[in-house]
Amino acid sequence: MATRLVSVQGLGFGDCGKGLFIDALCRAMQAHTVVRFNGGAQAAHNVVLPDGRHHTFSQFGAGSFHPGVHTLLAFPVIVHPTALLIESSYLQRAGVTDALQRLVIDGRCRLTTPFHQAAGRMRELARGAAAHGSCGVGVGETVRHDLAHPELTLRYADLLTPVRALDKLEALRTTLLAAVSHDGAPDDMRAGWHEEQAVLRDGALARRWLEQAQQLVRHAPPAPQADVAARLHLPGTVLFEGAQGVLLDEWRGFHPYTTWSTIHTSAVEAVAVDAGQHGRITHLGAMRSYLTRHGHGPFPSHDPRLDLLPEPHNAAGGWQGIFRRGHPDLVLLRYALAAIGRLDGLLVSHLDAFDRAPALRWCEGYEVAHGEFEAQLCQRNAQGAVIGLHQGARGDLEHQAGLTALLQQAAPRLAAQPIASAAQFIEQLEQATGLPVARGAFGPTWQTVRSLKTDRL
């Protein structure tokens, strides 16, 4: 039996149903491994089982309910060791007693510590009303600190040498404290800011955290590159589970409301090539039948009237703040497809929404006032509506900020007629994208996922 490689990545602002589809594909394809290849502990992939059990997967692969399916946290994933232990305890309550025994962690993975988490939260609190929508778990701060002080970066393999790890922990604690303590925070955020600062000032915390993190090492020792490669060459199916969505990508998202993570097919291929696996990867883009967004940032097709749609696992509040819903957006969809790389098909969740919210319409363009640099940013049709967004050079955050400003002014131009049914939506989606909808979900569990293109996937 050959090795089959399949990736699932989000085409929106996250919350695309990736957990549901990974769970369903594990069953349908009899996968043996789910690979996390980007992001870190800020993921939140919900899986609901037909018997009512539920788990929000953060670092473990969303196939963990299936006996024998391993999770591989591949480099360059950001690993939060103590959060993994907590997540394991939640999985145990849900009936998964051996998640840690089925966990493989590349020894090169960078680690998030309480100090990264506290520093990241302090930065977000200092922004006040201009908050970016951080998840508050320290992923961005881990990357930021690695770029500024690579010699202090703590990696999973470092936990095998406690003395070296403790030295790094103390050094990164002091550098993070110096970097953020001068910022301050608005009056209404000051108490939380000082609470996080106290974490960075705690000189005894590094040793306590290291002792906890080493519990994870005893269950899942750092895997050398050869062991990672061997798992990606095992016969059967390997699923790559993307985190976040491409509209939040660190370079292609709408700055500064983005994540410190690359959402692109090349990120999957880099992990495979690093393991010496050169087989063809089937890339699938996951999306909802309507758009959603956690936290701040532009959202042209947002419609408060759609807030009546039930979202039992996406409550407002917490570090990310509000949760919004909007009409399906052809402009953002075209942009997402251009930004994410080659796709072989689509996975669409929440197709039952047309029975619950019959007023969903396609957003076909935007009404936006003409701007000085708009030729670099967007394309208009003959009627003057914005129908396309231009990508800038990779790393050009000024261009991305320009797109953000444009989208924040945009008013949606909705289709005259609502989408009548899931079947009509799928037909129109395939016509608009030129891609087959391989599978669709008509509810929250794997039992509602239907194969719509059996000849393709």
C-alpha positions in Angstrom: 0.0 0.0 0.0 1.3 3.4 -0.9 1.3 6.6 1.2 -1.5 9.0 0.4 -1.1 12.6 1.4 -4.1 15.0 1.8 -4.2 18.5 3.3 -7.1 20.5 4.6 -6.7 24.3 4.9 -9.1 27.1 5.6 -10.3 29.6 3.0 -11.8 32.1 5.4 -11.0 33.8 8.7 -10.9 30.5 10.5 -13.9 28.5 11.8 -14.2 26.8 8.5 -15.1 23.3 9.7 -11.5 21.8 9.5 -12.0 19.7 12.6 -15.2 18.2 11.3 -13.6 17.3 8.0 -10.5 15.9 9.5 -12.6 13.7 11.7 -14.7 12.6 8.8 -11.7 12.0 6.4 -9.9 9.9 9.1 -12.9 7.6 9.0 -13.4 7.6 5.3 -9.7 7.2 4.3 -8.6 5.2 7.3 -5.8 7.6 8.1 -3.0 6.7 10.5 -1.6 10.2 11.1 -2.8 13.7 11.3 0.0 16.3 10.9 -0.2 19.8 12.3 2.1 21.8 10.2 1.5 25.5 11.0 0.4 27.8 13.8 0.3 26.7 17.5 -2.0 26.5 20.4 -4.3 29.2 19.1 -6.2 26.6 16.9 -9.7 25.7 18.0 -11.1 22.9 15.8 -14.4 21.5 17.0 -15.3 17.9 16.7 -18.8 16.7 17.7 -19.5 12.9 17.8 -22.9 11.4 17.0 -23.1 10.3 20.7 -22.8 13.9 21.8 -19.2 14.0 22.9 -17.3 17.2 21.9 -13.8 18.5 22.0 -12.2 21.7 20.8 -8.9 20.6 19.4 -6.1 23.0 20.0 -2.8 21.1 19.5 -3.8 17.5 19.1 -5.0 16.4 15.7 -8.7 16.4 15.1 -8.6 12.7 14.3 -7.8 11.8 17.9 -11.2 10.2 18.6 -10.2 7.5 16.1 -8.2 4.6 17.8 -4.7 4.3 16.5 -4.6 7.7 14.7 -1.4 9.6 15.7 -0.8 13.3 15.9 2.4 14.7 14.5 3.4 18.2 15.5 5.9 18.9 12.8 8.4 21.7 12.6 7.7 24.6 12.4 4.6 24.2 14.6 4.8 26.2 17.9 4.3 23.8 20.8 2.8 24.8 24.2 3.8 21.9 26.4 1.7 22.6 29.5 -1.4 23.4 27.4 -0.9 20.0 25.7 -1.1 18.3 29.1 -4.3 20.2 29.9 -5.8 19.3 26.6 -4.9 15.6 27.1 -6.9 15.7 30.4 -9.9 17.1 28.6 -9.6 14.3 26.0 -9.5 11.7 28.7 -12.8 13.0 30.0 -14.2 12.6 26.5 -13.0 9.0 26.4 -9.6 9.3 24.7 -7.3 7.8 27.2 -4.1 7.4 25.1 -3.8 10.7 23.3 -0.3 11.3 24.7 0.9 7.9 23.7 -0.2 8.7 20.1 1.6 12.0 20.0 4.8 12.7 18.1 6.6 16.0 18.5 9.5 17.1 16.3 12.4 18.1 18.6 13.0 21.2 16.5 9.6 22.8 17.4 9.8 26.1 19.2 8.0 26.3 22.6 5.6 28.8 24.0 6.1 29.4 27.7 4.0 31.4 30.3 6.4 34.3 29.6 5.6 34.5 25.9 1.9 34.2 26.8 2.1 37.0 29.4 4.1 39.3 27.1 1.7 38.8 24.2 -1.3 39.6 26.4 0.4 42.7 27.7 0.9 43.9 24.1 -2.7 43.3 23.3 -4.0 45.0 26.4 -1.7 48.0 25.7 -3.5 48.4 22.3 -6.8 49.2 24.0 -9.5 49.9 21.5 -7.0 49.2 18.7 -6.6 45.5 19.8 -5.7 43.1 17.0 -7.8 40.2 18.2 -5.1 38.0 19.8 -6.0 34.6 21.0 -3.9 35.3 24.1 -1.9 32.0 24.1 1.5 33.5 23.1 2.1 32.1 19.6 2.8 35.5 18.1 5.1 36.4 20.9 7.0 33.2 20.5 7.7 33.9 16.9 8.5 37.6 17.6 11.0 36.7 20.3 12.6 34.0 18.1 13.2 36.5 15.4 14.7 39.0 17.8 16.7 36.6 20.0 17.2 33.3 18.1 20.0 32.3 20.5 17.4 32.2 23.3 14.8 30.2 21.4 13.6 27.2 23.5 13.0 24.1 21.4 11.3 20.9 22.4 14.5 18.9 22.3 16.0 21.4 24.9 13.7 19.9 27.5 16.0 16.8 27.5 18.7 19.1 29.1 17.0 20.8 32.1 20.0 23.0 33.0 20.2 24.4 29.5 16.5 24.8 29.3 16.3 26.7 32.6 19.1 29.1 31.5 17.1 29.9 28.3 13.9 30.3 30.2 15.4 32.8 32.6 17.0 34.7 29.7 13.8 34.9 27.7 11.9 35.9 30.8 14.1 38.9 31.4 14.3 40.0 27.8 10.5 39.8 27.4 10.0 41.7 30.7 12.3 44.5 29.4 10.5 44.6 26.0 6.9 45.1 27.2 7.0 46.7 30.7 7.3 50.2 29.3 4.1 50.0 27.3 1.5 50.5 29.9 -2.2 50.1 29.2 -5.5 52.1 29.2 -7.1 52.5 32.6 -9.8 49.9 32.0 -7.0 47.4 31.0 -4.5 48.2 33.7 -5.4 45.5 36.2 -5.1 42.8 33.6 -1.8 44.3 32.3 -0.3 44.3 35.8 -1.5 40.7 36.4 0.4 39.6 33.3 3.4 41.6 34.3 3.5 39.7 37.6 4.0 36.5 35.6 7.1 37.9 33.9 8.4 39.1 37.3 8.1 35.7 38.9 11.7 34.5 39.2 10.6 31.0 40.4 8.1 30.3 37.7 10.7 29.1 35.1 11.7 26.1 37.3 8.0 25.2 38.1 7.0 25.4 34.5 10.0 23.3 33.4 9.1 20.5 35.9 5.5 20.4 34.4 6.8 20.5 30.8 9.0 17.5 31.4 5.9 15.4 32.2 5.1 15.8 28.5 8.6 14.7 27.5 8.2 11.4 29.5 5.1 10.6 27.4 6.3 12.0 24.1 10.1 12.3 23.8 11.4 14.7 21.2 11.3 13.0 17.8 14.4 13.2 15.7 14.0 14.1 12.0 14.4 10.5 11.0 11.4 9.4 13.1 9.3 12.2 11.6 10.3 11.1 8.1 9.5 7.5 8.9 5.9 8.3 9.9 5.3 10.3 6.7 6.3 7.3 4.7 4.1 4.7 6.4 1.6 3.1 4.0 -1.9 4.5 4.2 -3.3 8.0 4.5 -1.6 11.0 6.1 -3.8 14.0 6.7 -2.3 17.5 7.1 -4.6 19.7 9.3 -4.2 23.4 8.7 -4.7 25.9 11.4 -6.5 29.3 11.0 -7.6 30.5 7.6 -5.8 32.1 4.7 -7.5 35.4 5.2 -5.6 35.6 8.5 -2.3 34.6 7.0 0.7 36.5 8.3 1.6 37.9 4.8 -1.7 37.6 2.9 -4.1 38.5 5.6 -5.3 42.0 6.3 -2.7 43.6 8.5 -2.6 44.0 11.4 -5.5 41.7 12.1 -3.6 38.5 11.2 -1.9 35.5 12.8 1.8 34.6 13.0 1.2 31.6 10.8 1.6 30.7 7.1 -1.6 29.2 5.5 -0.4 28.0 2.1 -0.1 24.7 0.3 3.7 25.3 0.2 3.8 25.1 4.0 2.4 21.5 3.7 4.8 20.6 0.9 7.8 22.0 2.9 7.0 19.6 5.8 6.7 16.7 3.4 10.0 17.5 1.5 11.8 18.0 4.9 10.8 14.4 5.6 12.0 13.2 2.1 8.4 12.6 1.1 7.9 13.8 -2.5 4.5 12.2 -3.2 1.8 14.2 -4.7 -0.4 16.0 -2.1 -4.1 16.4 -2.6 -4.9 19.9 -1.3 -8.5 20.7 -0.2 -9.8 24.1 0.8 -12.3 24.2 3.6 -15.0 26.8 3.9 -18.4 27.5 5.3 -21.6 28.3 3.4 -21.4 31.7 5.0 -18.5 33.7 6.4 -17.6 34.2 10.1 -15.0 36.1 12.0 -13.7 36.1 15.5 -12.5 39.4 16.9 -11.5 42.6 15.2 -10.7 43.3 11.6 -12.6 44.1 8.3 -15.6 42.0 7.4 -17.5 43.6 4.5 -20.4 41.1 4.3 -21.1 41.1 8.0 -24.9 41.1 8.6 -26.1 41.3 12.2 -29.4 39.7 11.2 -27.5 36.4 10.6 -26.5 36.3 14.3 -29.6 34.2 14.9 -27.7 31.2 13.4 -26.8 28.9 16.3 -23.1 28.7 17.1 -22.8 26.5 20.2 -19.0 26.4 20.1 -18.2 29.9 19.0 -19.3 32.2 21.7 -18.3 35.9 21.8 -15.9 37.0 24.6 -12.5 35.9 25.7 -9.4 37.4 24.2 -10.7 37.4 20.6 -13.9 39.2 21.5 -16.9 39.4 19.2 -18.0 36.6 16.8 -19.6 37.8 13.6 -21.4 36.2 10.7 -21.8 37.4 7.1 -22.9 36.4 3.7 -20.7 34.3 1.4 -18.3 36.7 -0.2 -17.1 36.1 -3.8 -14.4 38.9 -3.6 -12.8 37.4 -0.5 -13.2 33.9 -1.9 -11.3 34.8 -5.1 -8.6 36.5 -3.1 -8.3 33.4 -0.8 -8.0 31.1 -3.8 -5.2 33.2 -5.3 -3.4 33.4 -1.9 -3.4 29.8 -0.8 -1.9 28.0 -3.8 -3.0 25.0 -5.9 -6.2 23.3 -4.7 -7.8 20.1 -6.0 -11.2 20.6 -4.5 -13.4 22.2 -1.8 -14.9 21.0 1.5 -18.0 23.0 2.5 -19.5 23.0 6.0 -22.8 24.4 7.3 -24.8 23.5 4.2 -27.8 23.1 6.5 -27.7 26.8 7.0 -30.0 27.3 4.0 -32.8 25.6 5.9 -32.2 27.8 8.9 -31.3 31.1 7.3 -33.0 31.4 3.9 -31.8 35.0 3.4 -28.2 34.2 2.6 -27.0 36.0 -0.5 -23.8 36.1 -2.5 -21.7 39.3 -1.9 -20.8 40.0 -5.5 -18.8 43.2 -4.9 -18.2 46.2 -2.7 -19.2 49.9 -2.9 -16.0 51.8 -2.0 -15.0 55.4 -2.5 -12.2 55.8 -5.1 -8.8 56.2 -3.5 -5.4 57.4 -4.5 -3.7 54.0 -4.7 -6.6 51.8 -5.5 -5.2 50.6 -8.9 -2.6 48.8 -6.8 -5.2 47.4 -4.4 -8.3 46.4 -6.3 -10.2 45.9 -9.5 -13.6 47.4 -10.4 -16.3 46.3 -12.8 -18.0 48.5 -15.4 -20.5 49.6 -12.7 -17.7 50.8 -10.4 -18.0 48.0 -7.8 -14.9 46.5 -6.4 -14.8 42.8 -7.6 -11.2 41.9 -6.9 -8.3 42.5 -4.5 -4.7 42.5 -5.7 -2.0 40.6 -3.8 1.2 42.6 -3.1 4.7 41.3 -2.9 5.2 38.8 -0.1 6.2 40.6 3.0 4.7 44.0 1.9 2.7 44.7 5.0 2.0 48.3 3.8 0.1 46.8 0.9 -1.9 44.6 3.2 -2.7 47.5 5.5 -4.0 49.3 2.4 -6.3 46.4 1.7 -7.4 46.5 5.3 -8.3 50.2 5.0 -10.2 49.6 1.7 -12.2 46.7 3.3 -13.1 48.7 6.3 -14.8 51.3 4.1 -16.5 48.6 1.9 -20.3 48.2 1.8 -21.4 44.9 0.3 -23.2 44.7 -3.0 -25.4 41.6 -2.4 -27.1 39.5 -5.2 -30.7 40.4 -5.9 -32.0 36.9 -5.0 -31.2 34.8 -2.0 -29.5 31.4 -2.4 -32.4 29.0 -2.6 -30.8 25.8 -1.4 -27.5 24.0 -0.6 -27.6 22.4 -4.1 -27.8 25.8 -5.8 -25.0 27.1 -3.6 -22.8 24.2 -4.5 -23.5 24.7 -8.2 -22.8 28.4 -8.1 -19.7 27.9 -6.0 -18.2 25.4 -8.5 -19.0 27.7 -11.4 -17.3 30.6 -9.6 -14.2 28.8 -8.5 -13.7 26.1 -11.2 -13.2 23.6 -8.4 -15.3 20.6 -7.4 -17.0 20.5 -4.0 -15.6 17.1 -2.9 -17.5 16.8 0.3 -20.2 18.8 2.1 -21.4 18.8 5.7 -25.0 19.2 6.5 -24.6 19.1 10.3 -22.0 19.0 13.1 -20.9 15.4 13.0 -19.1 13.1 10.5 -22.4 11.3 9.8 -23.6 14.5 8.0 -20.6 14.7 5.7 -21.5 13.5 2.2 -19.1 12.7 -0.6 -20.3 14.8 -3.5 -17.6 14.0 -6.1 -16.7 10.3 -5.6 -14.6 10.2 -8.7 -12.4 13.0 -7.3 -12.0 12.2 -3.6 
